[in-house]
């Protein structure tokens, strides 16, 4: 299948503190990759660089044989079309409903499968008319993960997707991730556990 992403001599520092130091990594397509480590180890920083949310770093990233050029005006557009990213924080406005979010994802991402999202949300018994402010932390996490994995892309990056989830929900998430990988996609998961 080949590499979906490769990093060469990747480094990042904040002030005098090196968070990532000369990382060289290649990730094969069709795999589940876990990034484990304590707080401050650089996991989220690495992911933000891969997703284009942090463009100040040294080194080279190659995504499916196209070299990352931070100076290329199409770079962020290419990343957004190839990577589905689920951040570790609640990125939704409190007054938005789940229905609003499905509409937003449908407009913003060409590869978003609204039917799949609705099906997965119904399986989790999530109400479409409830506002984000009315949801528990675990339910918000489910919504974020479901909307992210409802994109039809080749690389999914999930930052701490099990936060606030019951063990039964974690097992359901693992089953969904297995289905994604069986279809040829790659999933990178950041976790403390």
MIPA-670801 format. One record per atom (N, C-alpha, C): x, y, z. Coordinates in Angstrom, 1 decimal. Example, Ala and Ser with C-alpha at 12.3 -4.5 7.8 and 13.67 -1.06 7.14 Angstrom:
<recs>
REC_u_v_w
REC_13.2_-5.7_7.8
REC_12.3_-4.5_7.8
REC_13.2_-3.3_7.8
REC_12.8_-2.2_7.1
REC_13.7_-1.1_7.1
REC_12.9_0.0_7.9
</recs>
This chain:
<recs>
REC_u_v_w
REC_0.8_-1.2_0.0
REC_0.0_0.0_0.0
REC_0.9_1.3_0.0
REC_2.1_1.2_0.6
REC_2.9_2.4_0.6
REC_2.7_3.3_1.8
REC_3.5_4.3_1.9
REC_3.4_5.2_3.0
REC_2.3_6.2_2.7
REC_1.5_6.5_3.8
REC_0.6_7.6_3.6
REC_1.2_8.9_4.1
REC_2.1_8.8_5.0
REC_2.8_10.1_5.5
REC_4.2_9.7_6.0
REC_5.1_10.6_5.7
REC_6.5_10.5_6.2
REC_7.0_11.8_6.7
REC_7.8_11.8_7.7
REC_8.4_13.0_8.3
REC_9.9_12.8_8.3
REC_10.6_13.8_7.8
REC_12.1_13.8_7.9
REC_12.7_15.0_8.6
REC_13.5_14.6_9.6
REC_14.2_15.7_10.4
REC_13.2_16.7_11.0
REC_12.0_16.3_11.4
REC_11.0_17.2_11.9
REC_11.4_17.7_13.3
REC_11.4_19.0_13.5
REC_11.7_19.6_14.8
REC_10.8_20.8_15.0
REC_10.5_21.0_16.3
REC_9.6_22.1_16.7
REC_10.0_22.6_18.1
REC_10.2_23.9_18.3
REC_10.4_24.4_19.6
REC_9.6_25.6_19.9
REC_9.3_25.8_21.2
REC_8.6_26.9_21.7
REC_9.6_27.7_22.5
REC_10.0_28.8_22.0
REC_11.1_29.5_22.7
REC_12.4_28.7_22.7
REC_12.9_28.4_23.9
REC_14.1_27.6_24.0
REC_13.8_26.1_24.2
REC_12.5_25.8_24.4
REC_12.2_24.4_24.7
REC_11.9_23.6_23.4
REC_12.7_22.6_23.2
REC_12.4_21.7_22.0
REC_11.4_20.7_22.4
REC_10.3_20.7_21.7
REC_9.2_19.8_21.9
REC_9.3_18.5_21.0
REC_9.7_18.8_19.8
REC_10.0_17.7_18.9
REC_11.4_17.9_18.3
REC_12.2_16.8_18.4
REC_13.6_16.9_18.1
REC_14.0_15.9_17.0
REC_14.1_16.4_15.8
REC_14.6_15.6_14.7
REC_13.9_14.2_14.5
REC_12.6_14.2_14.4
REC_11.8_13.0_14.2
REC_11.8_12.6_12.7
REC_12.1_11.3_12.5
REC_12.0_10.6_11.2
REC_11.0_9.5_11.4
REC_9.9_9.5_10.6
REC_8.9_8.5_10.8
REC_8.2_8.3_9.4
REC_7.8_7.0_9.1
REC_7.0_6.7_8.0
REC_5.9_5.9_8.5
REC_4.7_6.2_8.0
REC_3.4_5.5_8.4
REC_2.8_4.9_7.2
REC_2.7_3.6_7.2
REC_2.1_2.8_6.1
REC_0.6_3.1_6.1
REC_0.0_3.0_4.9
REC_-1.4_3.2_4.7
REC_-2.1_1.9_5.2
REC_-3.3_2.0_5.7
REC_-4.1_0.9_6.1
REC_-3.7_0.4_7.5
REC_-3.2_1.2_8.4
REC_-2.8_0.8_9.7
REC_-3.5_1.7_10.8
REC_-3.4_1.1_12.0
REC_-3.8_1.9_13.2
REC_-2.5_2.2_13.9
REC_-2.3_3.5_14.1
REC_-1.0_3.9_14.8
REC_-1.4_4.6_16.1
REC_-0.8_4.2_17.2
REC_-1.1_4.8_18.5
REC_0.1_5.7_18.9
REC_-0.1_6.9_19.3
REC_0.9_7.8_19.8
REC_0.6_7.9_21.3
REC_1.5_7.3_22.1
REC_1.4_7.3_23.6
REC_2.5_8.1_24.2
REC_2.2_8.7_25.3
REC_3.2_9.4_26.1
REC_2.5_10.4_27.1
REC_3.4_10.8_28.0
REC_2.8_11.8_29.0
REC_2.6_13.1_28.4
REC_1.9_14.0_29.2
REC_1.6_15.4_28.8
REC_3.0_16.0_28.5
REC_3.0_16.9_27.5
REC_4.2_17.6_27.2
REC_5.2_16.8_26.4
REC_4.9_15.6_25.9
REC_5.8_14.8_25.1
REC_5.9_15.2_23.7
REC_4.9_16.0_23.2
REC_5.0_16.5_21.8
REC_4.0_15.8_20.9
REC_3.1_15.0_21.5
REC_2.1_14.2_20.6
REC_1.2_15.2_19.9
REC_0.5_16.1_20.6
REC_-0.4_17.0_20.0
REC_0.3_18.0_19.1
REC_1.5_18.4_19.4
REC_2.3_19.3_18.6
REC_2.6_18.6_17.2
REC_3.0_17.4_17.3
REC_3.2_16.6_16.0
REC_2.0_16.6_15.2
REC_0.9_16.3_15.8
REC_-0.4_16.1_15.0
REC_-0.8_17.5_14.4
REC_-0.6_18.6_15.2
REC_-1.0_19.9_14.7
REC_-0.1_20.3_13.5
REC_1.1_19.8_13.5
REC_2.0_20.1_12.4
REC_1.5_19.3_11.2
REC_1.2_18.0_11.4
REC_0.8_17.1_10.3
REC_-0.5_17.6_9.6
REC_-1.4_18.2_10.5
REC_-2.7_18.7_10.0
REC_-2.6_20.1_9.4
REC_-1.5_20.8_9.5
REC_-1.4_22.1_9.0
REC_-1.8_23.2_9.9
REC_-2.1_22.8_11.2
REC_-2.5_23.8_12.2
REC_-1.3_24.5_12.8
REC_-0.1_24.1_12.5
REC_1.1_24.7_13.0
REC_2.1_24.6_11.9
REC_2.4_25.8_11.3
REC_3.3_25.8_10.1
REC_4.7_26.3_10.4
REC_5.0_26.5_11.7
REC_6.3_26.9_12.1
REC_7.1_25.7_12.7
REC_7.9_25.1_11.8
REC_8.7_24.0_12.2
REC_9.8_23.8_11.2
REC_10.8_22.9_11.6
REC_11.9_22.5_10.7
REC_11.6_21.1_10.2
REC_12.1_20.8_9.0
REC_11.9_19.4_8.5
REC_11.0_19.4_7.3
REC_10.7_18.1_6.9
REC_9.9_17.9_5.7
REC_8.8_16.9_6.0
REC_7.6_17.1_5.5
REC_6.5_16.2_5.6
REC_6.1_15.8_4.2
REC_5.9_14.5_3.9
REC_5.4_14.0_2.6
REC_4.1_13.3_2.9
REC_3.1_13.8_2.3
REC_1.7_13.2_2.4
REC_1.3_12.5_1.1
REC_1.3_11.2_1.1
REC_1.0_10.5_-0.1
REC_1.8_11.0_-1.3
REC_3.1_11.0_-1.2
REC_4.0_11.3_-2.3
REC_3.9_12.8_-2.7
REC_3.2_13.7_-2.0
REC_3.3_15.1_-2.4
REC_4.0_15.8_-1.2
REC_5.1_16.5_-1.6
REC_6.0_17.1_-0.6
REC_5.2_18.3_0.0
REC_5.3_18.4_1.3
REC_4.7_19.5_2.0
REC_5.5_20.7_1.8
REC_5.0_21.8_1.3
REC_5.7_23.0_1.2
REC_4.8_24.1_1.9
REC_5.3_24.5_3.1
REC_4.6_25.5_3.9
REC_4.3_26.8_3.1
REC_5.1_27.0_2.0
REC_4.9_28.2_1.2
REC_4.0_28.0_0.0
REC_3.5_26.8_-0.2
REC_2.6_26.5_-1.2
REC_1.2_26.9_-0.8
REC_0.5_27.8_-1.6
REC_-0.8_28.3_-1.2
REC_-1.8_27.2_-1.2
REC_-1.6_26.1_-1.9
REC_-2.6_25.0_-1.9
REC_-2.4_24.0_-0.9
REC_-1.3_24.2_-0.1
REC_-0.9_23.2_0.9
REC_-2.0_22.8_1.9
REC_-2.6_23.9_2.5
REC_-3.6_23.6_3.5
REC_-4.9_23.0_2.9
REC_-5.2_23.4_1.7
REC_-6.3_22.8_1.0
REC_-6.1_21.3_0.7
REC_-4.9_21.0_0.4
REC_-4.5_19.6_0.1
REC_-4.6_18.8_1.4
REC_-4.1_19.3_2.5
REC_-4.2_18.6_3.8
REC_-5.6_18.4_4.2
REC_-6.4_19.4_4.1
REC_-7.8_19.3_4.6
REC_-8.6_18.3_3.7
REC_-8.2_18.1_2.5
REC_-8.9_17.1_1.7
REC_-8.4_15.7_1.9
REC_-7.3_15.5_2.6
REC_-6.7_14.2_2.8
REC_-6.7_13.7_4.3
REC_-6.9_14.7_5.2
REC_-6.8_14.3_6.6
REC_-8.1_14.8_7.3
REC_-8.7_13.8_8.1
REC_-9.8_14.1_8.9
REC_-9.3_14.2_10.3
REC_-9.3_15.3_11.0
REC_-8.7_15.6_12.3
REC_-9.8_15.8_13.3
REC_-9.7_15.1_14.4
REC_-10.6_15.3_15.6
REC_-9.8_15.8_16.7
REC_-9.9_17.1_17.1
REC_-9.0_17.6_18.2
REC_-9.5_17.1_19.5
REC_-8.6_17.4_20.5
REC_-8.9_16.9_21.9
REC_-9.8_17.8_22.6
REC_-10.1_19.0_22.1
REC_-10.9_20.0_22.8
REC_-12.3_20.1_22.1
REC_-13.3_20.6_22.9
REC_-14.6_20.9_22.3
REC_-14.4_22.1_21.3
REC_-14.6_21.9_20.1
REC_-14.4_22.9_19.1
REC_-15.7_23.5_18.5
REC_-16.8_23.1_19.2
REC_-18.1_23.5_18.7
REC_-18.7_24.7_19.5
REC_-19.5_25.5_18.9
REC_-20.2_26.6_19.6
REC_-21.3_26.0_20.4
REC_-21.5_26.5_21.6
REC_-22.5_26.0_22.6
REC_-23.9_26.0_22.0
REC_-24.2_27.0_21.2
REC_-25.6_27.2_20.7
REC_-25.9_26.4_19.5
REC_-25.0_25.7_18.9
REC_-25.2_24.8_17.7
REC_-25.8_23.5_18.1
REC_-26.7_23.0_17.3
REC_-27.3_21.7_17.5
REC_-26.5_20.7_16.7
REC_-26.7_19.4_16.9
REC_-26.1_18.3_16.2
REC_-26.5_18.5_14.7
REC_-27.7_18.8_14.4
REC_-28.2_19.0_13.1
REC_-27.4_20.1_12.4
REC_-27.2_21.2_13.1
REC_-26.4_22.3_12.6
REC_-25.0_21.8_12.2
REC_-24.4_21.0_13.1
REC_-23.0_20.5_12.8
REC_-23.0_19.6_11.6
REC_-24.0_18.8_11.4
REC_-24.0_17.9_10.2
REC_-24.1_18.8_8.9
REC_-24.9_19.9_9.0
REC_-25.0_20.8_7.9
REC_-23.7_21.5_7.6
REC_-23.0_21.9_8.7
REC_-21.7_22.6_8.5
REC_-20.7_21.7_7.9
REC_-20.6_20.5_8.4
REC_-19.6_19.5_7.9
REC_-19.9_19.2_6.4
REC_-21.2_19.1_6.0
REC_-21.6_18.9_4.7
REC_-21.2_20.0_3.7
REC_-21.2_21.2_4.2
REC_-20.8_22.4_3.4
REC_-19.3_22.5_3.3
REC_-18.6_22.2_4.4
REC_-17.2_22.5_4.5
REC_-16.3_21.4_3.9
REC_-16.8_20.1_4.0
REC_-16.0_19.0_3.6
REC_-16.7_18.2_2.5
REC_-16.2_18.2_1.3
REC_-16.8_17.5_0.1
REC_-16.9_16.0_0.4
REC_-16.0_15.5_1.2
REC_-15.9_14.0_1.4
REC_-16.8_13.6_2.6
REC_-17.6_14.5_3.2
REC_-18.4_14.2_4.4
REC_-19.6_13.4_3.9
REC_-19.9_12.3_4.6
REC_-21.0_11.4_4.4
REC_-22.1_11.7_5.4
REC_-23.0_12.6_5.2
REC_-24.0_12.9_6.1
REC_-24.9_11.7_6.6
REC_-25.2_10.9_5.6
REC_-26.0_9.7_5.9
REC_-25.3_8.8_6.9
REC_-24.0_8.6_6.7
REC_-23.2_7.8_7.7
REC_-23.2_8.4_9.1
REC_-23.0_9.7_9.1
REC_-23.0_10.5_10.4
REC_-24.3_10.3_11.1
REC_-25.4_10.5_10.4
REC_-26.7_10.4_11.0
REC_-26.9_8.9_11.5
REC_-26.5_8.0_10.7
REC_-26.7_6.6_11.2
REC_-25.9_6.3_12.5
REC_-24.6_6.7_12.5
REC_-23.8_6.5_13.7
REC_-24.3_7.3_14.9
REC_-24.8_8.5_14.7
REC_-25.3_9.3_15.8
REC_-26.6_8.7_16.3
REC_-27.4_8.1_15.5
REC_-28.7_7.4_15.9
REC_-28.3_6.2_16.7
REC_-27.3_5.4_16.2
REC_-26.8_4.3_17.0
REC_-26.4_4.6_18.4
REC_-25.9_5.8_18.6
REC_-25.4_6.3_19.9
REC_-26.6_7.0_20.7
REC_-27.8_7.0_20.1
REC_-28.9_7.7_20.7
REC_-28.7_9.2_21.0
REC_-28.0_9.8_20.0
REC_-27.8_11.3_20.2
REC_-28.8_12.0_19.5
REC_-29.5_12.9_20.2
REC_-30.6_13.8_19.7
REC_-30.0_14.8_18.8
REC_-30.6_15.0_17.6
REC_-30.1_16.0_16.6
REC_-30.5_17.4_16.9
REC_-31.5_17.6_17.8
REC_-32.0_18.9_18.1
REC_-31.4_19.5_19.4
REC_-30.6_18.7_20.1
REC_-30.0_19.2_21.3
REC_-28.8_20.1_21.0
REC_-28.7_21.1_21.8
REC_-27.5_22.0_21.6
REC_-26.3_21.4_22.3
REC_-25.1_21.9_21.8
REC_-23.9_21.4_22.4
REC_-23.8_21.7_23.9
REC_-24.3_22.9_24.3
REC_-24.3_23.2_25.7
REC_-25.1_22.3_26.6
REC_-26.0_21.5_26.0
REC_-26.9_20.6_26.7
REC_-26.3_19.2_26.8
REC_-25.1_19.0_26.1
REC_-24.5_17.7_26.0
REC_-23.5_17.4_27.1
REC_-23.3_16.2_27.5
REC_-22.3_15.8_28.5
REC_-20.9_15.8_27.7
REC_-19.9_15.8_28.5
REC_-18.5_15.7_27.9
REC_-18.4_14.5_27.0
REC_-18.8_13.3_27.5
REC_-18.7_12.1_26.8
REC_-19.5_12.1_25.5
REC_-20.7_12.8_25.5
REC_-21.5_12.9_24.3
REC_-20.9_13.8_23.3
REC_-20.3_14.9_23.7
REC_-19.6_15.8_22.8
REC_-18.5_15.1_22.2
REC_-17.8_14.2_22.9
REC_-16.6_13.5_22.4
REC_-17.2_12.5_21.3
REC_-18.3_11.8_21.5
REC_-18.9_10.9_20.5
REC_-19.2_11.7_19.3
REC_-19.8_12.9_19.4
REC_-20.2_13.7_18.3
REC_-19.0_14.1_17.5
REC_-18.0_14.5_18.1
REC_-16.7_14.9_17.4
REC_-16.2_13.8_16.6
REC_-16.1_12.6_17.3
REC_-15.5_11.4_16.6
REC_-16.3_11.0_15.5
REC_-17.6_10.9_15.7
REC_-18.5_10.5_14.6
REC_-18.5_11.4_13.4
REC_-18.5_12.7_13.6
REC_-18.4_13.6_12.5
REC_-17.1_13.5_11.8
REC_-16.0_13.3_12.5
REC_-14.7_13.2_11.9
REC_-14.6_11.9_11.1
REC_-15.1_10.8_11.6
REC_-14.9_9.5_10.9
REC_-16.0_9.3_9.8
REC_-16.9_10.3_9.7
REC_-17.9_10.3_8.6
REC_-17.4_10.9_7.3
REC_-16.2_11.3_7.4
REC_-15.5_11.8_6.2
REC_-14.9_10.6_5.4
REC_-14.9_10.7_4.1
REC_-14.4_9.6_3.3
REC_-13.0_10.0_2.8
REC_-12.0_9.8_3.7
REC_-10.7_10.2_3.4
REC_-9.7_9.1_3.7
REC_-8.4_9.3_3.5
REC_-7.4_8.2_3.7
REC_-6.7_8.2_5.0
REC_-6.7_9.4_5.7
REC_-6.0_9.5_7.0
REC_-6.9_10.2_8.0
REC_-7.1_9.5_9.1
REC_-7.9_10.0_10.3
REC_-6.9_10.2_11.4
REC_-7.0_11.4_12.1
REC_-6.2_11.6_13.3
REC_-7.1_12.0_14.4
REC_-7.1_11.2_15.5
REC_-8.0_11.3_16.6
REC_-7.2_11.6_17.8
REC_-7.4_12.8_18.4
REC_-6.6_13.3_19.6
REC_-7.4_13.0_20.8
REC_-7.0_12.0_21.6
REC_-7.7_11.5_22.8
REC_-9.2_11.3_22.6
REC_-9.6_10.4_21.7
REC_-11.0_10.2_21.4
REC_-11.8_9.5_22.4
REC_-11.1_8.9_23.4
REC_-11.9_8.2_24.5
REC_-12.2_9.0_25.7
REC_-11.7_10.2_25.7
REC_-12.0_11.1_26.9
REC_-13.4_11.2_27.3
REC_-13.8_10.8_28.5
REC_-15.2_10.9_28.9
REC_-16.1_9.8_28.4
REC_-15.5_8.8_27.7
REC_-16.4_7.7_27.2
REC_-16.4_6.5_28.2
REC_-17.6_5.9_28.3
REC_-17.8_4.7_29.0
REC_-17.0_3.5_28.3
REC_-16.6_2.5_29.0
REC_-15.9_1.4_28.3
REC_-16.7_0.8_27.2
REC_-18.0_0.7_27.3
REC_-18.8_0.1_26.2
REC_-18.7_1.0_24.9
REC_-18.6_2.3_25.2
REC_-18.5_3.3_24.0
REC_-17.1_3.2_23.4
REC_-16.1_2.9_24.3
REC_-14.7_2.8_23.7
REC_-14.7_1.5_22.8
REC_-15.3_0.5_23.2
REC_-15.3_-0.8_22.4
REC_-16.1_-0.5_21.1
REC_-17.1_0.3_21.1
REC_-17.8_0.6_19.9
REC_-16.9_1.4_19.0
REC_-16.2_2.4_19.6
REC_-15.3_3.2_18.8
REC_-14.2_2.3_18.1
REC_-13.7_1.4_18.9
REC_-12.7_0.5_18.3
REC_-13.2_-0.3_17.1
REC_-14.5_-0.7_17.2
REC_-15.1_-1.5_16.1
REC_-15.3_-0.6_14.9
REC_-15.6_0.7_15.1
REC_-15.8_1.6_14.0
REC_-14.4_1.9_13.3
REC_-13.4_2.0_14.2
REC_-12.0_2.3_13.6
REC_-11.6_1.1_12.8
REC_-11.9_-0.1_13.3
REC_-11.5_-1.3_12.6
REC_-12.1_-1.3_11.2
REC_-13.4_-0.9_11.1
REC_-14.1_-0.8_9.8
REC_-13.4_0.2_8.9
REC_-13.0_1.3_9.4
REC_-12.3_2.3_8.6
REC_-11.0_1.7_8.0
REC_-10.2_1.1_8.9
REC_-9.0_0.5_8.4
REC_-9.2_-0.6_7.4
REC_-10.2_-1.4_7.6
REC_-10.5_-2.5_6.7
REC_-10.8_-1.9_5.3
REC_-11.3_-0.7_5.2
REC_-11.5_0.0_4.0
REC_-10.3_0.7_3.4
REC_-9.1_0.4_4.0
REC_-7.9_1.0_3.5
REC_-7.4_2.3_4.0
REC_-8.1_2.9_5.0
REC_-7.6_4.1_5.6
REC_-6.6_3.9_6.7
REC_-6.0_4.9_7.1
REC_-5.0_4.9_8.2
REC_-5.6_5.7_9.3
REC_-5.5_5.3_10.6
REC_-5.9_6.0_11.7
REC_-4.8_6.2_12.7
REC_-4.5_7.4_13.1
REC_-3.6_7.8_14.1
REC_-4.3_8.2_15.3
REC_-4.1_7.6_16.5
REC_-4.8_7.9_17.7
REC_-3.8_8.3_18.8
REC_-4.0_9.5_19.4
REC_-3.2_9.9_20.5
REC_-4.0_9.6_21.8
REC_-3.3_8.9_22.7
REC_-4.0_8.5_24.0
REC_-3.0_8.6_25.1
REC_-3.4_8.8_26.3
REC_-2.6_8.7_27.5
REC_-2.6_7.2_28.0
REC_-3.7_6.5_27.7
REC_-3.8_5.1_28.2
REC_-3.5_4.1_27.1
</recs>
